[in-house]
Amino acid sequence: MLALVPTPDRSTADAERTRDYYDRLGRLEEDRLVQDVAGRVSFEVHRRLLAEHVRAGDRVLEIGAGPGRFTAELARLGARVVVTDLSPVQLDLNRENLTGTADEGNVERRELLDVCDLSRYDDYEFDVVVAYGGPLSYAFEAEESAVRGLLRVTRSGGRVLASVMSMLGTWRHAPAGVTALAEALGEDVNDRVLATGDLRHVGGEHQCRMFRAHEVVDLVERAGGHVLATSASNWASLADPDVLGRVEADPDRWARFLDHEVQACREPGALDGGTHVLVAAEPRP
């Protein structure tokens, strides 16, 4: 079991809660990016950002790899991947899902890892660091030091690719849940969540910090990175799923829709419109 060491900014309890949540989630995490249209579009937006910045032969540190959907994509791009996750259950699923496939040959090793502690890795050790699925959303007050760690282990000219949970996009996508929260816990709690993105105000088993797009950019810049690109994970794909299902059923229309959607997600006015905010950055010299 990974020893979770508290930092001055984040408690062991926060880290343990996150690990236990994903241990309990188990195989349900496998379905998150395939179970509905919005998830499938989010996967494609993430995948295309990988394809833009990862080259064959790159050595990649994948943080929060989960059951391996992006591990497989990295392998198919020709990267050599060090696969990590906070959850031993998710790491086991990653191994199980890739074993026996051609993609497994591109995995160097698997390790339990907390995004807040990359001390085992050398400076400039990786060409690319990928932190998809929101591991930085669980760093809480240690988020800046965590991003500094991602940048530290990335070579000059390399890339850090990350996604975090979106505050405004979540509100847009799930107004029923936000309304129910306010009714159950009070408008003051709801106000605090909307102001900070911090679900610790709510309690419960899933606690994370959601971001506005400008907060992600500010975080990377404060930590010593230079932002190259930002994107929402969704835009039009959070609309009527029945309508989008009919588009998805036609391969030509779906391909065109995805092209438009990827472009729309990078428009400044759309960056807060998806369930996640994506960023591509490089270490500043």
ABEGO torsion letter per residue (X at the ends): XBBBBBBAABBAAAAAAAAAAAAAAEAAAAAAAAABAAAAAAAAAAAAAAAAABBBGBBBBBBGAEAGAAAAAAAAAGBBBBBBBABAAAAAAAAAAABGBAAAAABABBBBBBAABAAABBBGABABBBBBGGAAAAAEAAAAAAAAAAAAABBBGBBBBBBBBBAAAAAAABAAAAAAAAAAAEAAAAAAAAAAGBAAAAEEABBBBBBBAAAAAAAAAAAGBBBABBBBABBAAABBAAAAAAAAABAAAAAAAAAAAAAAAABAAAAAABABBBBBBBBBX
